[in-house]
């Protein structure tokens, strides 16, 4: 009898720091600039990334200090993940909080960090840093992600 993976047997608030961090699939979508429709509350992603996002690795270049360096960056926790409607539908934290399982391309399922890129889920090659744009230009960079 094989042991179940930690994300199937533990609640988000029961995870160790290492397990919590392992849930990040490395897609980078949470680090994109997003616009919220004032009337509907709908979130619109742009192809502009946070200035700290390494767009090749799809990882924060200053992860330990990110919330101090970027005002809009927030620490995701088990307590607030359900309220983070800006997380992509494919996000492991969002999926598990809703009682769903991880996608086939998630590195914990596939066994490789590259599967999220190979599946076309990550922002690799699809975005540029927001530092070169004025916030008034963000609306010109709205994109639509196709979920796999």
C-alpha positions, -999 to +999 in steps of 0.1 A: +000+000+000+016+033-011+015+064+011-007+092-002+011+125-011+010+152+016-014+175-004-040+147-004-039+140+034-031+174+050-051+206+051-033+237+039-030+249+075-013+217+085+016+219+059+052+225+069+069+255+053+087+231+029+054+215+018+037+249+015+065+262-008+065+229-028+029+236-038+039+265-059+040+252-095+063+280-107+039+293-133+045+330-123+009+340-131+004+354-096+033+378-103+016+394-133+000+428-130-038+424-128-067+448-133-100+444-116-133+454-133-149+478-108-184+468-118-181+430-119-150+423-098-136+402-126-098+399-127-080+406-159-044+395-163-018+415-182+014+403-199+033+426-175+051+410-146+063+423-113+097+438-116+111+411-093+099+382-114+126+363-132+106+356-163+128+328-175+127+308-142+092+321-133+105+327-098+108+358-076+143+372-078+141+385-042+116+361-026+126+366+011+122+404+008+094+406-018+067+420+005+090+447+017+102+456-017+069+455-036+039+472-019+013+451-037+030+417-030+013+398-003+022+367+018-001+339+007-013+318+037-038+291+044-059+317+061-061+341+031-058+318+001-096+314-003-100+352-005-073+356-032-096+357-063-067+370-083-049+337-081-052+318-114-078+289-115-049+265-120-031+276-088-024+247-065-032+267-034-066+277-049-073+242-061-066+225-028-085+252-008-115+243-030-111+206-024-097+198-059-066+179-069-035+191-086-032+191-124-011+165-143+015+191-151+021+202-115+057+194-106+046+174-076+025+152-098+048+151-129+080+148-110+097+176-130+098+214-126+097+218-164+062+203-169+045+236-160+064+252-189+060+223-213+022+224-207+022+261-216+008+271-182+037+293-171+044+329-181+078+320-195+082+338-228+048+355-225+055+386-204+077+416-198+085+436-167+061+462-156+090+486-148+090+498-184+054+508-184+032+535-168+002+521-149-021+539-173-007+516-200-015+484-182-050+482-198-033+479-232-016+447-220-046+427-209-044+390-220-066+360-218-051+327-204-063+294-218-063+269-189-051+233-196 
